Amino acid sequence: MTGTRRWGGRGAVLGLGALWWWAVLRLVVVPGAGVLEATVVAGGGG
């Protein structure tokens, strides 16, 4: 059970990191990137 909990936490961290990097890339690449991406980038670290 402990192993499952550990991987669940790592999966959450990796998922949030991927979301953050996706938002950063959208802000850089897409001229019309909006408030959602800026909020994600401002709210977390990758």
DOLUM-427171 format. One record per residue: residue number from 1; x, y, z of N, C-alpha, C in turn; residue in one letter. Coordinates in Angstrom, 2 decimals, always signed. Atoms other than C-alpha are relative to their C-alpha. Layout:
+-----+---------+---------+---------+---------+---------+---------+---------+---------+---------+------+
| pos |    n.c1 |    n.c2 |    n.c3 |   ca.c1 |   ca.c2 |   ca.c3 |    c.c1 |    c.c2 |    c.c3 | code |
+-----+---------+---------+---------+---------+---------+---------+---------+---------+---------+------+
| NUM |       X |       Y |       Z |       X |       Y |       Z |       X |       Y |       Z |    A |
...
+-----+---------+---------+---------+---------+---------+---------+---------+---------+---------+------+
***
This chain:
+-----+---------+---------+---------+---------+---------+---------+---------+---------+---------+------+
| pos |    n.c1 |    n.c2 |    n.c3 |   ca.c1 |   ca.c2 |   ca.c3 |    c.c1 |    c.c2 |    c.c3 | code |
+-----+---------+---------+---------+---------+---------+---------+---------+---------+---------+------+
|   1 |   +0.82 |   -1.20 |   +0.00 |   +0.00 |   +0.00 |   +0.00 |   +0.86 |   +1.26 |   +0.00 |    M |
|   2 |   -0.88 |   -1.17 |   -0.07 |   +2.87 |   +2.37 |   +0.75 |   +0.56 |   +0.34 |   -1.37 |    T |
|   3 |   -0.53 |   -0.23 |   +1.34 |   +4.31 |   +1.92 |   -2.74 |   -1.01 |   +0.69 |   -0.90 |    G |
|   4 |   +1.05 |   -0.63 |   +0.81 |   +0.99 |   +2.85 |   -4.33 |   -0.16 |   +1.46 |   +0.38 |    T |
|   5 |   +0.14 |   -1.37 |   -0.46 |   +0.73 |   +5.98 |   -2.22 |   +1.17 |   +0.86 |   -0.50 |    R |
|   6 |   -1.19 |   -0.73 |   +0.44 |   +4.28 |   +7.01 |   -3.12 |   -0.10 |   +0.32 |   -1.49 |    R |
|   7 |   +0.12 |   -0.24 |   +1.45 |   +3.66 |   +6.59 |   -6.86 |   -1.15 |   +0.93 |   -0.32 |    W |
|   8 |   +1.11 |   -0.92 |   +0.20 |   +0.35 |   +8.40 |   -6.58 |   +0.44 |   +1.45 |   +0.20 |    G |
|   9 |   -0.53 |   -1.34 |   -0.26 |   +2.12 |  +11.42 |   -5.11 |   +0.94 |   +0.45 |   -1.11 |    G |
|  10 |   -0.92 |   -0.35 |   +1.10 |   +4.83 |  +11.31 |   -7.76 |   -0.76 |   +0.28 |   -1.28 |    R |
|  11 |   +0.81 |   -0.22 |   +1.20 |   +2.22 |  +11.03 |  -10.49 |   -0.67 |   +1.37 |   +0.03 |    G |
|  12 |   +0.64 |   -1.31 |   -0.13 |   +0.43 |  +14.10 |   -9.16 |   +1.01 |   +1.12 |   -0.26 |    A |
|  13 |   -1.04 |   -1.01 |   +0.19 |   +3.68 |  +16.08 |   -9.06 |   +0.41 |   +0.07 |   -1.47 |    V |
|  14 |   -0.37 |   +0.01 |   +1.42 |   +4.65 |  +14.99 |  -12.58 |   -1.11 |   +0.59 |   -0.87 |    L |
|  15 |   +1.13 |   -0.54 |   +0.76 |   +1.17 |  +15.81 |  -13.87 |   -0.09 |   +1.52 |   +0.11 |    G |
|  16 |   +0.04 |   -1.46 |   -0.18 |   +1.22 |  +19.31 |  -12.36 |   +1.18 |   +0.67 |   -0.69 |    L |
|  17 |   -1.16 |   -0.54 |   +0.71 |   +4.72 |  +19.88 |  -13.72 |   -0.22 |   +0.05 |   -1.50 |    G |
|  18 |   +0.30 |   +0.03 |   +1.44 |   +3.60 |  +18.84 |  -17.19 |   -1.01 |   +1.08 |   -0.36 |    A |
|  19 |   +0.98 |   -1.05 |   +0.24 |   +0.61 |  +21.16 |  -16.94 |   +0.66 |   +1.38 |   -0.01 |    L |
|  20 |   -0.70 |   -1.29 |   -0.09 |   +2.90 |  +24.05 |  -15.93 |   +0.82 |   +0.25 |   -1.26 |    W |
|  21 |   -0.82 |   -0.17 |   +1.20 |   +5.29 |  +23.46 |  -18.83 |   -0.86 |   +0.21 |   -1.24 |    W |
|  22 |   +0.91 |   -0.19 |   +1.12 |   +2.38 |  +23.19 |  -21.27 |   -0.47 |   +1.46 |   -0.04 |    W |
|  23 |   +0.47 |   -1.39 |   -0.06 |   +1.11 |  +26.59 |  -20.09 |   +1.12 |   +0.97 |   -0.40 |    A |
|  24 |   -1.13 |   -0.85 |   +0.37 |   +4.59 |  +28.14 |  -20.41 |   +0.20 |   -0.03 |   -1.51 |    V |
|  25 |   -0.19 |   +0.11 |   +1.45 |   +4.97 |  +26.82 |  -23.95 |   -1.11 |   +0.71 |   -0.77 |    L |
|  26 |   +1.11 |   -0.70 |   +0.68 |   +1.52 |  +28.12 |  -24.92 |   +0.18 |   +1.51 |   +0.07 |    R |
|  27 |   -0.23 |   -1.44 |   -0.12 |   +2.38 |  +31.58 |  -23.59 |   +1.08 |   +0.47 |   -0.95 |    L |
|  28 |   -1.12 |   -0.38 |   +0.87 |   +5.61 |  +31.61 |  -25.61 |   -0.36 |   -0.16 |   -1.47 |    V |
|  29 |   +0.21 |   +0.35 |   +1.41 |   +4.39 |  +30.01 |  -28.85 |   -1.27 |   +0.60 |   -0.59 |    V |
|  30 |   +1.30 |   -0.42 |   +0.53 |   +0.74 |  +31.03 |  -29.23 |   -0.23 |   +1.47 |   +0.33 |    V |
|  31 |   +0.19 |   -1.43 |   -0.25 |   +0.17 |  +34.76 |  -29.69 |   -1.29 |   +0.31 |   +0.78 |    P |
|  32 |   +1.27 |   -0.27 |   -0.65 |   -3.42 |  +34.52 |  -28.41 |   -0.19 |   -0.73 |   +1.32 |    G |
|  33 |   +0.14 |   +0.71 |   -1.27 |   -2.67 |  +32.60 |  -25.22 |   -0.58 |   +0.96 |   +1.04 |    A |
|  34 |   +0.77 |   -0.90 |   -0.85 |   -4.88 |  +33.92 |  -22.50 |   +0.23 |   -0.12 |   +1.49 |    G |
|  35 |   -0.04 |   -0.11 |   -1.45 |   -5.64 |  +34.26 |  -18.85 |   +0.23 |   -1.36 |   +0.67 |    V |
|  36 |   -0.15 |   +1.32 |   -0.61 |   -5.84 |  +30.52 |  -18.11 |   +1.47 |   -0.40 |   +0.06 |    L |
|  37 |   -1.41 |   +0.38 |   +0.03 |   -2.25 |  +29.87 |  -19.17 |   +0.81 |   +0.89 |   +0.96 |    E |
|  38 |   -0.73 |   -0.91 |   -0.88 |   -0.97 |  +32.96 |  -17.35 |   -0.25 |   -0.33 |   +1.47 |    A |
|  39 |   +0.33 |   +0.36 |   -1.38 |   -2.78 |  +31.87 |  -14.17 |   +0.73 |   -1.26 |   +0.42 |    T |
|  40 |   -0.70 |   +1.24 |   -0.32 |   -1.29 |  +28.38 |  -14.32 |   +1.48 |   +0.28 |   +0.22 |    V |
|  41 |   -1.42 |   -0.30 |   -0.12 |   +2.22 |  +29.77 |  -14.84 |   +0.29 |   +0.79 |   +1.27 |    V |
|  42 |   -0.23 |   -0.83 |   -1.19 |   +1.89 |  +32.35 |  -12.07 |   -0.23 |   -0.79 |   +1.30 |    A |
|  43 |   +0.37 |   +0.72 |   -1.21 |   +0.46 |  +29.82 |   -9.64 |   +0.92 |   -1.13 |   +0.40 |    G |
|  44 |   -0.84 |   +1.15 |   -0.34 |   +3.12 |  +27.12 |   -9.77 |   +1.37 |   +0.06 |   -0.62 |    G |
|  45 |   -1.35 |   +0.10 |   +0.54 |   +6.64 |  +26.10 |  -10.59 |   +0.21 |   -1.34 |   -0.69 |    G |
|  46 |   -0.20 |   +1.23 |   +0.76 |   +7.91 |  +23.49 |  -13.02 |   +1.19 |   -0.77 |   +0.42 |    G |
+-----+---------+---------+---------+---------+---------+---------+---------+---------+---------+------+
***
